Amino acid sequence: MAFDVEGARRVVGRILDDKLEVWRDSSGRTDDVLDETTGRLVPPVPDEELVWDGLGAVMPLGRPAITKPVGGAVAVEPPTTDYQAVLPVGAPALHRDDVVRVAGSVRPGGPRDPQLVGRRFRFSDGAVGTYSVVSIVRVQVID
């Protein structure tokens, strides 16, 4: 049986319903200035540039993306700050410390997780997996 790339795109396309933005601080921390009062490095404004926006998905790491919870099932999941971002393979490769922002959702009936809209995540690791139509990367909550 041959692999159907178009069929895979249709299936995966149903989970790519978050509007995502990828921001990059091209100068890194080299242009940050020390605030002598607080002792913290303060980035100049604006410090980041938008390098990509499009449809993707952000979800807790390891949670199945398509399956729904079974009614009445009891499961204990530890809290996590690790999430995964699912991006189409056409999205640019992420660099360490790139920021992924959930800008909204196109999901009928509202976002998969309304608490994620507006949140920002820092790209922390290389790809968790790359497949024919998507790349999955690990990200961590910033705010």
N, C-alpha and C positions, 0 to 999 in steps of 0.2 A: 504494500500500500504506500503510495507516494505522499509526501508531506505537502499539505495544502497551505501555502504561505498566505494566500488571500483569506482563507478561512480562519487562520490564526490571527490575522490582523483584525478581522471582524470581532472575534471573541475578546481579544485583548483590548480592542477599541472601546468595549463596554466598560472597562475599568479605568480607562484613561479619561476621567471626567473632572479632574481638578485642574483649574487654571494655575499653572506654575510659572514662576519667574526664577531665573538663575542670575545672581549678581556676583561680580568679582571685584575685589580690591586689587587692581593691577600692580600697585606699588607695595602691597602688603603692609607691613607695619613700619616700613622705612620712612614713611612720611608722617607718622603719628608724632604728636608733640606731648612732652611730659607736662602734666598739670602739677605744679609743685605743691599746691594746697592739698590735693587728694593723693598724690603719688601715683596716679594712673596715667597711662598713655591715652591720649584723646585723638581720634582720627579727624582730619580736616573734613569739612562738609563742602560739597559732596565728595565722598571717598570711594564709592562703588559705582561700577557701570553695569548696565543690564546687558548680558551676553546672550540670553535666550528667553523666550516666553512661548508657551504652548500648552497643550494638554498632556497631562501625566497623572500620577497618583502618589499620595503619601499615605502610608499606613504603618501601624506598629510592626516591628520586625518579626517575621515568622508567622504572622497571622495570615490565613488564607484570604485572598482578595475577593473571590467570587462567592464563596459559601456563606450562607446566613446562619446565625446561631440557632441551635435546635431549641424549640420552645420548652421551657421548664428545666433545661439542662443546667447543672451547677458546675462551674469551672472556676478555679482560682488562678488568676494570671498575675504574676508579679508586676508591679509598676515598672515602667521602662522609659528611658529617655532616648532609647534607640528606635529609630524608625527606618523604613525603607522608602526610597523614592523610585517609582517606576517611570522611566522616561522612554520615549520612542527612540529607536536606534539612530534616527536622524538628528537628535539633539547633540550639541557639542560635548566632547569629553569634559568632565568636571575636573577642576584642579582642587588640591587640598585647600580647605578653608573657603571654598565657594559657598555662597548662601542660597538656599532654595527657599522661596517664599510661596505659600499657598495664597494666591490672589483671589480665588473664588472657585466656583463650581458650575458646570453645565449639566450636572446630573438632574434628570427630571425628578421632582419632588424634593429637591434640596441636596446639599452636600452629604457625602457619606458620613463625615464627622464634622459637624458645624464648629466644634471647638478648634479645629485646625485652620480654619479660614483666617488669614492675617498672620499666622505664626510663621516664624523663620527657623530654618534648620541649617546646620553647618555640615557640609560634606566631610566625612571623616575617614572613609576607607575607599579602597578600590572597588571595582564592581563586585557585588555579591554574585551576579550572574549576568551574562549577556546571551540573548536568545535571538532568533531570527527577526523579531520585530520590536523587542524592548531590551533595555538595560536596567538592571536593578542595582541600586547603590545604597550604602548605609549612610544615614544622616542622623544628627543628634539635635535635639531641641535647643534653640538659643533663647527664644522668647515667643 
